[in-house]
């Protein structure tokens, strides 16, 4: 066994580097294919440009009050300020800009700016606007810059993860970076360019599973068992999603964003049912991978520590471990979906005429469907991973025992 372990230690760096190289190639080639004839985050030709700026001085603040219904008073605040442009074609310039704060429009920004704030300004060209040219405000407040605070929190997370996880923590960050890059550089562009969403989502799931397991856990029996079990759970989730899309007569139009997607100019119209398919299997992927590796790793420890092991005992151990994991993991998955759609559920609960109508709204049905299919994927992953790992580990154990017995026999021949 020492000889076999030594051989694995020698080839591990080559497999690790090969995995990283293949991931880079996948991202480069995938991005090139997905973004062919596609331009993201481009100006629409309306003369508007968004730039980062810093508020230097508040020059004026006016308040207008009006009552649309005669009883409620609404304030409209207009703030004039000077800001230094920090990015874009006007970087370094100091410009005059305004912020409008209307208390009747909470989505329009109810927080007033103050000196020192980092903000986004939108530049609106006034060329060709006739009489209002020169009086129309060219620079207007668009949004607060929040990414700098998120960056600080992200750096703290990375430091803590590296302190606790060390090499494994670094591999986790690397796998996370590859996953996020694949989603935003390959998967999303492939949808916007009119590629087949079903195929794209399956490819991203397979890529994420293999890449994450190989980088974080290396090439070994645990990774193989977890990968195969995870594949099975994802396939079952995908099949159930396709079936339920037809059975429930879903259209995929659940909100305004869904309608806007149908207006995009793509090579082929975006299939909203396919969007549901992708959202469900990608949303469940993380939990299914977690369960598969938990079962695979636990059974490996059982197999490694037990004096004698059989397929039946390993399989039963996997099912017992899976039952303990199942309760918390299904709960975690459902609570995650509820938490992500809490505002929508609250709004629909208030404005729906009845509970029956609420539960049959397509928006709510899809949220329930995500929870149920994700849970089904978890439930089927448990026995699949247990079965696969029991087969692999028992065979590996028998080979190890045979190797050990043969070595001992040759070293110490009996009379």
Secondary structure, 3 states (H helix, E strand, C coil): CHHHHHHHHHHHHHHHHHHHHHHHHHHHHHHHHHCCCCCCCCCCCCCEEEEEEEEEEEEEEEEEEECCCCCCCEEEEEEEEEEEECCCCCCCCEEEEEEEEECCCHHHCCCCCCCCCEEEEEEECCCCCHHHCCCCCCEEEEEECCHHHHHHHHHHHHHHHHHHHHHHHHHHHHHHHHHHHHHHHHHHHHHHCCCCHHHHHHHHHHHHHHHHHHHHHCCCHHHHHHHHHHHHHHHHHHHHHHHHHHHCCCCCCCCHHHHHHHCCCCCCCCCHHHHHHHHHHHHHHHHHHHHHHHHHHHHHHHHHHCCCCCHHHHHHHHHHHHHHHHHHHHHHHHHHHHHHCHHHHHHHHHHCCCHHHHHHCHHHHHHHHHHHHHHHHHHHHHHHHHHHHHHHHHHHHHHHHHHHHHHHHHHCCCC
